[in-house]
Amino acid sequence: MPTLAAGVPEVLTRHLPAIEVSLRAAITSENSELVSAARYVMGWEDASGASTRNEGKRIRPALCLFGAEAVGGSATDAMPGAVAVELIHNFSLVHDEVQDRDAERHHRPTAWRIFGEGQAINLGDYLYSRAFAALLGGQGKADRQIAAFNVLNRAVSRMIAGQWEDIAFETRDDVTVEEYLAMSAGKTGALLGAPLEMGALLAGGNAETAATLGRWGAEVGLAFQAWDDYLGTWGDSDETGKSTTNDIARKKKTLPVVYGLAHPAAARVIRGAYTLPALGEREIEAVASTLREIGADELCRRAASQHAEAADALLASLTLPADVREHFRAVGGYFYQRGA
């Protein structure tokens, strides 16, 4: 794999203040419970309505602006797309949290825990509607807006299909590695590739270059997912900041587990553990050790490397200034290590 970046590349942080201003403008200023809930999800308020700062990294909108600058355009050209993709990302999180029964995100109660499941669904729908209003209500050229809209709409469709498959996989023991990777391409890759393509289109880049940038982002997303699945089982929690047992403890069917279920001996260990009401440290370690014995750890590393190499090949096919090319390499390395 490429050398891993130590921190967030500057190209993904340089426009964060402007992104935040534009996002706030996209959420109406009216005083209502719905709008207040949206501000909570966006990290601007706590559950009582008091001002707070918990915005997250805003990686996807930063990618959109980076896509615009990569083709010689300006961040201003792509800001409506940046706002739209971040609101779509948060819409998906609110709905996913309901579906996955997640109680916390970023050390705060998730929306459904505060507002109830039904209202959380309404909240997600509101963010979805504001996303497309922001994109199509911008000051850019109409043909560029429509092109970006089509890219985002396709990405949302793929993301939702990926979430459907992810949930469907929970009740299947015959999920193949190929099916899992296809699901990841929708659930993770689609909304990482789309911002780059949208940004390039909104800045006036040609469709072929924009599509290549989108495919680069999708490959980077798949490399990240494979690496993240590795870290979720075998990573150093001191370095990753996450529990290395969380994926198995939650009985998730990540890439190594899907691979393990295709091997009879490993499948017996996994099924035996996953049928328990809750997994203790002994069961978790048994599953992790069994997966390592059959090479599931190497499978994750290999998948991450293959997608990283595919991203590098796409980058090599583009005519870009040397400094822009280096920015892409830094962004790719960051994703392989940190994720979004």
C-alpha positions as CSV (number, residue, x, y, z in Angstrom):
1,M,0.0,0.0,0.0
2,P,1.1,3.6,-0.4
3,T,2.7,5.4,2.5
4,L,0.1,6.4,5.0
5,A,-0.5,10.1,5.7
6,A,0.0,11.2,9.3
7,G,-2.9,13.6,9.4
8,V,-5.6,15.3,7.3
9,P,-4.0,16.7,4.2
10,E,-4.1,20.5,3.9
11,V,-6.2,20.3,0.7
12,L,-9.0,18.9,2.7
13,T,-8.9,21.5,5.5
14,R,-8.3,24.8,3.6
15,H,-12.0,25.6,3.0
16,L,-13.5,24.2,6.2
17,P,-14.7,27.7,7.5
18,A,-16.4,28.5,4.2
19,I,-18.0,25.0,4.1
20,E,-19.4,25.5,7.5
21,V,-20.9,29.0,6.6
22,S,-22.5,27.5,3.5
23,L,-23.9,24.5,5.4
24,R,-25.5,26.8,8.0
25,A,-27.0,28.8,5.3
26,A,-28.6,25.7,3.7
27,I,-30.3,24.8,7.0
28,T,-33.1,27.4,7.3
29,S,-32.9,29.9,10.2
30,E,-36.5,29.4,11.3
31,N,-37.0,28.3,14.9
32,S,-38.7,24.9,14.8
33,E,-38.1,21.6,16.5
34,L,-37.2,20.1,13.1
35,V,-34.6,22.7,12.3
36,S,-33.1,22.5,15.8
37,A,-32.8,18.7,15.3
38,A,-31.0,19.3,12.1
39,R,-28.6,21.6,13.8
40,Y,-28.0,18.9,16.4
41,V,-27.1,16.4,13.8
42,M,-24.8,18.8,12.0
43,G,-23.0,19.4,15.3
44,W,-23.9,23.0,15.9
45,E,-26.2,22.5,18.9
46,D,-26.4,20.0,21.8
47,A,-29.6,18.2,22.8
48,S,-30.8,21.3,24.8
49,G,-30.3,23.7,21.9
50,A,-27.1,25.3,23.3
51,S,-24.4,26.2,20.8
52,T,-21.6,23.6,20.4
53,R,-18.8,22.6,18.0
54,N,-19.0,18.9,17.0
55,E,-19.0,19.2,13.2
56,G,-16.9,16.3,12.2
57,K,-14.2,16.3,9.5
58,R,-16.5,17.4,6.5
59,I,-14.4,15.1,4.3
60,R,-17.0,14.7,1.5
61,P,-17.6,18.5,0.9
62,A,-13.8,19.0,1.0
63,L,-13.4,16.4,-1.7
64,C,-16.0,18.2,-3.8
65,L,-14.1,21.5,-3.6
66,F,-10.8,19.6,-4.3
67,G,-12.3,18.1,-7.4
68,A,-13.1,21.6,-8.7
69,E,-9.6,22.9,-8.0
70,A,-8.1,19.8,-9.6
71,V,-9.5,20.8,-13.0
72,G,-8.5,24.5,-12.6
73,G,-11.8,25.8,-11.2
74,S,-12.5,27.5,-7.9
75,A,-14.0,26.3,-4.7
76,T,-16.8,28.8,-5.1
77,D,-17.9,27.1,-8.2
78,A,-18.4,23.8,-6.4
79,M,-19.7,25.0,-3.0
80,P,-23.4,24.1,-3.8
81,G,-22.3,20.5,-4.5
82,A,-20.1,20.4,-1.4
83,V,-23.1,21.4,0.8
84,A,-25.4,18.9,-1.0
85,V,-23.1,16.0,-0.5
86,E,-22.5,16.7,3.2
87,L,-26.3,17.0,3.8
88,I,-26.8,13.7,2.0
89,H,-24.1,12.1,4.1
90,N,-25.8,13.2,7.3
91,F,-29.2,12.1,5.9
92,S,-27.8,8.6,5.4
93,L,-26.2,8.5,8.9
94,V,-29.5,9.5,10.6
95,H,-31.4,6.7,8.8
96,D,-28.6,4.1,9.2
97,E,-28.5,4.8,13.0
98,V,-32.2,3.9,13.2
99,Q,-31.6,0.7,11.1
100,D,-28.5,-0.4,13.0
101,R,-29.8,0.7,16.4
102,D,-26.6,2.7,17.0
103,A,-26.9,4.6,20.3
104,E,-24.0,7.0,19.9
105,R,-22.0,8.8,17.3
106,H,-19.1,11.1,18.1
107,H,-19.8,10.5,21.8
108,R,-23.3,11.9,21.6
109,P,-26.7,10.2,21.5
110,T,-27.9,9.5,18.0
111,A,-30.9,11.4,16.7
112,W,-33.4,8.6,17.1
113,R,-32.4,8.2,20.8
114,I,-33.4,11.8,21.4
115,F,-36.2,12.5,19.0
116,G,-37.6,9.0,18.5
117,E,-37.4,6.7,15.4
118,G,-40.2,8.3,13.4
119,Q,-39.0,11.8,13.9
120,A,-35.4,10.7,13.1
121,I,-36.7,9.4,9.7
122,N,-38.4,12.8,9.1
123,L,-35.2,14.5,10.1
124,G,-33.2,12.5,7.6
125,D,-35.8,13.3,4.9
126,Y,-35.5,17.0,5.7
127,L,-31.7,16.9,5.3
128,Y,-32.2,15.1,1.9
129,S,-34.5,17.8,0.7
130,R,-32.2,20.6,1.8
131,A,-29.3,18.9,-0.1
132,F,-30.9,19.1,-3.5
133,A,-32.3,22.5,-2.8
134,A,-28.7,23.7,-2.1
135,L,-27.4,22.1,-5.2
136,L,-30.0,23.3,-7.7
137,G,-30.5,26.7,-6.0
138,G,-26.9,27.8,-6.4
139,Q,-25.6,30.5,-8.7
140,G,-23.8,28.2,-11.2
141,K,-24.7,27.4,-14.7
142,A,-27.8,25.2,-15.1
143,D,-26.3,22.6,-17.3
144,R,-23.5,22.1,-14.8
145,Q,-26.0,21.9,-11.9
146,I,-28.0,19.2,-13.7
147,A,-24.9,17.2,-14.5
148,A,-23.9,17.3,-10.8
149,F,-27.4,16.5,-9.8
150,N,-27.4,13.3,-11.9
151,V,-24.1,12.2,-10.4
152,L,-25.3,12.7,-6.8
153,N,-28.7,11.1,-7.5
154,R,-27.0,8.0,-8.9
155,A,-24.6,7.9,-5.9
156,V,-27.5,8.1,-3.5
157,S,-29.3,5.2,-5.3
158,R,-26.1,3.1,-5.1
159,M,-25.6,4.0,-1.4
160,I,-29.2,3.0,-0.5
161,A,-28.9,-0.3,-2.5
162,G,-25.6,-0.9,-0.6
163,Q,-27.4,-0.3,2.8
164,W,-30.2,-2.7,1.7
165,E,-27.6,-5.4,0.9
166,D,-25.7,-4.8,4.2
167,I,-28.9,-5.4,6.2
168,A,-29.9,-8.3,4.1
169,F,-26.5,-9.9,4.7
170,E,-27.2,-10.1,8.4
171,T,-29.5,-13.1,7.9
172,R,-27.4,-14.8,5.3
173,D,-24.4,-17.2,5.9
174,D,-23.7,-17.6,2.2
175,V,-22.6,-14.0,1.4
176,T,-19.6,-14.2,-1.0
177,V,-16.5,-11.9,-0.9
178,E,-17.6,-10.6,-4.3
179,E,-21.1,-9.7,-3.0
180,Y,-19.5,-8.0,0.0
181,L,-17.2,-5.9,-2.1
182,A,-20.1,-4.9,-4.4
183,M,-22.1,-3.8,-1.3
184,S,-19.1,-1.7,-0.1
185,A,-18.8,-0.1,-3.5
186,G,-22.3,1.3,-3.1
187,K,-22.4,2.0,0.6
188,T,-18.9,3.4,1.0
189,G,-17.4,4.1,-2.4
190,A,-20.3,5.8,-4.1
191,L,-20.4,8.8,-1.8
192,L,-16.6,9.3,-1.9
193,G,-16.4,9.2,-5.7
194,A,-19.4,11.4,-6.4
195,P,-18.1,14.6,-4.6
196,L,-14.9,14.7,-6.8
197,E,-16.9,14.1,-10.0
198,M,-19.5,16.7,-9.0
199,G,-16.8,19.3,-8.1
200,A,-15.1,18.9,-11.4
201,L,-18.4,19.2,-13.3
202,L,-19.5,22.3,-11.4
203,A,-16.2,23.9,-12.1
204,G,-16.5,23.3,-15.9
205,G,-14.3,20.3,-16.2
206,N,-15.0,17.8,-19.0
207,A,-17.2,14.8,-18.3
208,E,-14.4,12.2,-19.0
209,T,-12.0,13.8,-16.5
210,A,-14.7,14.3,-13.9
211,A,-15.8,10.6,-14.2
212,T,-12.2,9.5,-13.8
213,L,-11.9,11.5,-10.7
214,G,-15.1,9.9,-9.4
215,R,-13.7,6.4,-10.1
216,W,-10.5,7.4,-8.3
217,G,-12.6,8.3,-5.2
218,A,-14.6,5.1,-5.4
219,E,-11.4,3.0,-5.5
220,V,-10.0,4.9,-2.6
221,G,-13.2,4.3,-0.7
222,L,-13.0,0.5,-1.3
223,A,-9.3,0.5,-0.2
224,F,-10.4,2.3,3.0
225,Q,-13.2,-0.1,3.6
226,A,-11.0,-3.2,3.3
227,W,-8.4,-1.6,5.5
228,D,-11.0,-0.5,8.0
229,D,-12.3,-4.1,8.2
230,Y,-8.8,-5.2,9.0
231,L,-8.4,-2.6,11.7
232,G,-11.8,-3.5,13.1
233,T,-10.5,-7.0,14.0
234,W,-6.7,-6.7,14.3
235,G,-5.8,-3.0,14.6
236,D,-4.0,-1.4,17.5
237,S,-6.7,0.5,19.4
238,D,-4.1,3.0,20.7
239,E,-3.4,4.0,17.1
240,T,-6.8,3.7,15.5
241,G,-8.8,5.2,18.4
242,K,-11.4,2.4,18.1
243,S,-12.0,-0.9,19.8
244,T,-10.4,-3.7,17.8
245,T,-13.1,-6.1,19.0
246,N,-16.1,-3.9,18.1
247,D,-16.8,-5.6,14.8
248,I,-16.8,-9.1,16.1
249,A,-18.5,-8.1,19.4
250,R,-21.4,-6.6,17.4
251,K,-21.5,-9.7,15.2
252,K,-20.8,-7.7,12.1
253,K,-20.2,-9.5,8.8
254,T,-17.2,-7.7,7.7
255,L,-14.8,-8.8,4.9
256,P,-12.8,-11.2,7.1
257,V,-15.9,-12.7,8.6
258,V,-17.5,-13.2,5.1
259,Y,-14.3,-14.9,4.0
260,G,-14.3,-17.1,7.1
261,L,-17.9,-18.3,6.6
262,A,-16.8,-19.8,3.3
263,H,-14.3,-22.0,5.2
264,P,-16.0,-24.9,7.0
265,A,-13.7,-25.0,10.1
266,A,-13.8,-21.2,10.5
267,A,-17.5,-21.1,9.8
268,R,-18.2,-23.4,12.8
269,V,-16.3,-21.1,15.1
270,I,-18.0,-18.0,13.8
271,R,-21.5,-19.4,13.8
272,G,-21.0,-20.8,17.3
273,A,-19.9,-17.4,18.6
274,Y,-22.5,-15.4,16.7
275,T,-25.4,-17.5,18.1
276,L,-24.5,-16.4,21.6
277,P,-26.5,-13.6,23.2
278,A,-23.3,-11.6,23.8
279,L,-19.6,-12.4,23.0
280,G,-17.0,-12.3,25.7
281,E,-13.3,-11.7,25.3
282,R,-12.6,-15.5,24.8
283,E,-15.2,-15.9,22.0
284,I,-14.0,-12.7,20.3
285,E,-10.4,-13.8,20.4
286,A,-11.3,-17.3,19.2
287,V,-13.0,-15.8,16.1
288,A,-10.1,-13.3,15.4
289,S,-7.5,-16.1,15.8
290,T,-9.4,-18.4,13.5
291,L,-9.8,-15.8,10.9
292,R,-6.1,-15.0,11.0
293,E,-5.3,-18.8,10.6
294,I,-7.2,-19.0,7.3
295,G,-5.6,-15.8,6.0
296,A,-8.5,-13.4,6.3
297,D,-6.1,-10.7,7.6
298,E,-4.0,-11.0,4.4
299,L,-7.2,-11.0,2.3
300,C,-8.0,-7.5,3.7
301,R,-4.5,-6.2,3.2
302,R,-4.5,-7.6,-0.4
303,A,-7.9,-6.1,-1.2
304,A,-6.9,-2.7,0.2
305,S,-3.6,-2.8,-1.9
306,Q,-5.4,-3.8,-5.1
307,H,-7.9,-0.9,-4.8
308,A,-5.1,1.5,-3.9
309,E,-3.2,0.4,-7.0
310,A,-6.4,0.8,-9.1
311,A,-6.7,4.4,-7.8
312,D,-3.0,5.0,-8.6
313,A,-3.6,3.8,-12.2
314,L,-6.6,6.1,-12.6
315,L,-4.5,9.0,-11.3
316,A,-1.7,8.2,-13.8
317,S,-4.2,8.3,-16.7
318,L,-4.9,12.0,-16.0
319,T,-2.9,15.0,-17.1
320,L,-2.5,17.0,-13.9
321,P,0.0,19.4,-12.5
322,A,2.6,17.9,-10.3
323,D,1.4,19.6,-7.2
324,V,-2.2,18.4,-7.8
325,R,-1.0,14.9,-8.3
326,E,0.8,15.0,-5.0
327,H,-2.4,16.3,-3.3
328,F,-4.2,13.3,-4.7
329,R,-1.6,10.9,-3.3
330,A,-1.8,12.6,0.1
331,V,-5.6,12.3,0.2
332,G,-5.4,8.6,-0.9
333,G,-2.9,7.8,1.8
334,Y,-5.0,9.6,4.4
335,F,-8.1,7.5,3.6
336,Y,-6.2,4.2,3.7
337,Q,-5.2,5.1,7.3
338,R,-8.0,7.1,8.8
339,G,-11.2,6.8,6.8
340,A,-14.1,9.2,6.7
